[in-house]
Amino acid sequence: MGKPKRTREVGASYSALVTDLSHPIILERDGQPLAVLVSIEEYERYQTLLEEQQRMLSLEARRVADHAVFGDLVGCALSSGDAVWVPTPEPHWRVPYRSFDGRLLAVVEVDAHTHTVSLTDEERAALLERIERLTALNDVAA
Amino acid sequence: MALAQLGIVVTQTQLAQTLGTRIGVGTPFSRVERLAQWDVRVRVTRASIDDLATLLAADIAAIAAVTTTPGLPGWGNIRTQHAVLVVKVDAEQITYHDPSLAYGPVSALCDEFLLAWGEMDEQAAFVSRR
């Protein structure tokens, strides 16, 4: 993106403003930046970057949640799902944990800023006991 | 599987008792060190593909901790932490036994295996006879 131009003439004609969008145009009001005008190509590139960043943050949230749920366990019959973005009231991710047959057993929240995981030791122990019971039941049924 | 590869016969029940395995919950990977009670040397460490190839060539069993991905045969979209016994490494593929699969061994592209292994910080356990 090139060096932005500035204009204090927010009231300037639209067509005059958009003739050259090779650089972003910063619109000002009373000397304060108000908005930025960019080309559609630049806007789409920005949107793509935002989506990619969101995808990377989602993967990281899932890793953080997995670390809290699994620790260094291997062979656990829980599967983590894609993290879901929740912007309000405090931005966070929700990571679902399911049994291998798809039953939802827990949703772990990860703070978007601090990566704090909403899973106490007691809740983790209860989740592991639940998957242990379910697996034992399935083994008996099989 | 690693013990069997070294010619040591142990039942699944004995193994589960020794490792403290809970059905459905699994086993902390670090507990693989308890296999030492069967007179084997166990080393849990971060490793590389080259390490796997070198140690396999020296008849050392290699267990890798992985996070399952769609790139590992048999797992689809299930994402969980798992352990597999690596049996062969070549330029493009890694062949391993997966205790969760009724068939085997299976192969995955090295890049796919690295993705799954990398999620577990390339942790491996190397098991050899004393």
Interface residues (C-beta under 8 A of the other chain):
Chain A: R62 R63 D66 F70 G71 D72 L73 V74 G75 C76 A77 L78 S79 S80 G81 F100 L128 I131 E132 R133 L134 T135 A136 D139
Chain B: T21 R22 I23 G24 V25 G26 T27 P28 F29 S30 A65 T67 N77 I78 R79 T80 Q81 H82 A83 P99 S100 E119 Q123
